[in-house]
């Protein structure tokens, strides 16, 4: 990654225009949450699914990370606690393979083991630190806006070695979640920039790219997997390195 072009102190030239600040989503944008989840899931579930082949574990991981997000939506709406949605997703994934996680002690042990192991596997993607180094050099402020509570995400960032992402907005900051415009605009306020001169980058096309764009920011979809969506006409990159013009 080469040094960024600057139009002046704290101003960065990007493929999407000159900006004065950048906001990021956290999960699967700055940190590889899916890897940490699937790795920990396998460790705590292998005794329940002996002899599972690699294809089976990949399917198990997809159910937990992608096919049970309606439980996470219920957490965001206040219907479930964070750990309740975790347990329900685990039960759904295990149930797909004919394993019923019993109420009481078995469920408690499974959830406790997952909670202990998963944070250790949370690491930043390889393209994160080089970009943050360049932003620091350019004097461009940055932060994160997440659809999870502030303290949990603060601990996640710190544990992943991302203490320098100091500005952080969580769902409990204003009591709203993405795509409510106010949550993106709170991030803008913390940066001290204007919406139209602030990039918002995240892996969720709807919540991150389109939601932030609707709030007046320069939304960018971080499409690491190269997903093709014909109706999407917004800004897109396949890596964070592409944010530098």
Residue pairs with C-beta under 8 A, 6 or more apart in sequence:
1 127
1 130
1 131
1 134
1 241
1 244
2 244
3 134
3 137
4 12
4 13
4 134
4 135
4 137
4 138
4 244
4 245
5 12
5 13
5 244
5 245
6 12
6 13
6 138
7 13
7 18
9 139
10 20
10 138
10 139
10 140
10 141
11 18
11 19
11 20
11 138
11 140
12 18
12 19
12 20
12 22
12 135
12 138
12 140
12 244
13 245
14 199
14 243
14 244
14 245
15 235
15 237
15 242
15 243
15 245
16 199
16 218
16 220
16 235
17 197
17 218
18 197
19 140
19 193
19 197
19 198
19 199
19 218
20 140
20 141
20 191
20 193
20 194
20 197
20 198
21 140
21 141
21 142
21 143
21 188
21 191
21 192
21 193
21 197
21 198
21 199
22 135
22 140
22 141
22 142
22 198
22 199
22 200
22 201
22 243
23 142
23 143
23 144
23 145
23 184
23 187
23 188
23 191
23 198
23 199
23 200
23 201
23 212
23 217
24 30
24 142
24 143
24 144
24 145
24 165
24 200
24 201
24 202
25 144
25 145
25 146
25 200
25 201
25 202
25 203
25 204
25 207
25 208
25 222
26 33
26 144
26 146
26 148
26 153
26 156
26 157
27 33
27 146
27 148
27 203
28 34
28 203
28 224
29 201
29 202
29 203
29 208
29 222
30 124
30 125
30 128
30 144
30 157
30 160
30 162
30 165
31 122
31 123
31 124
31 125
31 128
31 156
31 157
31 160
31 162
32 122
32 123
32 124
32 125
33 122
34 61
34 65
35 121
35 123
36 118
36 119
36 120
36 121
36 122
36 123
37 61
37 64
37 65
37 118
38 57
38 60
38 61
38 64
38 65
39 121
40 114
40 117
40 118
40 120
40 121
41 60
41 61
41 64
41 90
41 93
41 114
42 57
42 60
42 61
43 113
43 117
44 110
44 113
44 114
44 117
45 60
45 90
45 93
45 94
45 110
46 52
48 94
48 99
48 101
48 110
49 56
49 60
49 94
49 97
49 99
52 60
52 97
56 97
59 96
60 93
60 94
60 96
60 97
61 93
63 89
63 92
63 93
63 96
64 89
64 90
64 92
64 93
67 92
68 88
68 89
68 92
68 93
71 80
71 85
71 88
71 89
71 92
72 85
72 89
74 80
74 85
75 81
75 82
75 84
75 85
76 147
76 171
76 177
80 88
82 148
82 149
82 152
83 111
83 115
86 111
86 114
86 115
87 101
87 107
87 110
87 111
90 101
90 110
90 111
90 114
91 100
91 101
91 107
94 100
94 101
95 101
101 107
101 110
119 155
119 156
119 159
122 156
122 159
122 160
123 160
123 161
124 160
124 161
124 162
125 224
125 240
127 239
127 240
127 241
128 162
128 240
130 241
131 240
131 241
131 243
131 244
132 142
132 162
132 164
132 165
134 244
135 141
135 142
136 164
141 167
141 191
141 192
141 193
142 165
142 167
142 191
143 165
143 166
143 167
143 168
143 169
143 187
143 190
143 191
144 153
144 157
144 165
144 167
144 168
144 169
144 187
145 168
145 169
145 178
145 183
145 184
145 186
145 187
145 200
146 153
146 168
146 169
146 170
146 171
147 171
147 177
147 178
147 207
148 170
148 171
149 170
149 171
149 172
150 168
150 169
150 170
150 172
150 173
151 170
152 170
153 168
153 170
154 168
157 163
157 165
157 168
167 187
167 190
167 191
169 183
169 186
169 187
169 190
171 177
171 183
173 183
173 186
174 180
174 182
174 183
174 186
176 182
176 183
177 183
178 184
178 204
178 207
178 208
178 211
179 206
179 207
179 210
179 211
179 212
179 214
179 215
181 211
181 214
181 215
181 216
184 195
184 200
184 211
184 212
184 215
184 217
185 195
185 215
185 216
187 198
187 200
188 194
188 195
188 198
188 217
191 198
195 215
195 216
195 217
196 216
196 217
196 218
197 218
198 217
198 218
199 217
199 218
199 219
199 220
199 243
200 208
200 209
200 212
200 213
200 217
200 218
200 219
200 220
201 208
201 220
201 222
201 237
201 240
201 243
202 208
202 209
202 212
202 220
202 221
202 222
203 221
203 222
203 223
203 224
205 221
205 223
205 227
205 229
205 232
208 219
208 220
208 221
208 222
209 219
209 220
209 221
209 232
209 234
209 235
209 236
210 219
210 234
211 219
212 218
212 219
213 219
213 234
218 235
219 234
219 235
220 234
220 235
220 236
220 237
220 243
221 232
221 234
221 235
221 236
221 237
222 236
222 237
222 238
222 239
222 240
223 236
223 237
223 238
224 238
224 239
226 238
237 243
